[in-house]
Amino acid sequence: MDGLLTQIPYVQQALAIKGVGRDTIAGFLAEVGDISQYRHPKQITKLPGLNP
């Protein structure tokens, strides 16, 4: 899993966030996919299960 995460360009910036680890990032990306397809953060929060 670590090898695959290092191939994603924005993972290192996400790991710099306090409290965010590799498992969290892997789970997030598994749910939302490639975040470059979203133009605004609100598009991600509208996905089922991320915004009550």
C-alpha positions, 0 to 999 in steps of 0.5 A: 500500500505504501508503494502505491500511495507514494505514486500519487502526487498530493499524498505527501501534502496530505500526510503533512496534516496533523492526525492524517495517516496513510490508512486514512488517506488510502481509505479516503482515496478508495471512497472518492477516487481521483480528487483532481476530477472535482473542481470544488471541495463541496463536490466531495462532501456531497458524496454519500456518507461524507456529509450527513 
